[in-house]
């Protein structure tokens, strides 16, 4: 699913069609031609992801995504970060 240590300019690519980019206090989740900016807190051993910021695509801020899609994206983000050896908490 992921290549361990495969960070390329802070990007983690999945063979399932999504990419996670980490930078500062934000994470960008890319899927197809869609982009979602998610708030994170960088911890010494990993990241804390603000679940409430997983909910709207950057190109459609008026509409919240369905709960099932939000959970899937949160899980994808968690798996991507954990694949690189980071601890991940989603709150």
Buried (B, 14 or more C-beta within 10 A) or exposed (E): EBEEEEEEEEBBBBEEEBBBBBEEEEBBBBBEEBBBBBBBEEEEEBBBBBBEBBBBBEEEEEEEBEEEBBBBBBEBBBBBBBBBEBEBEBE
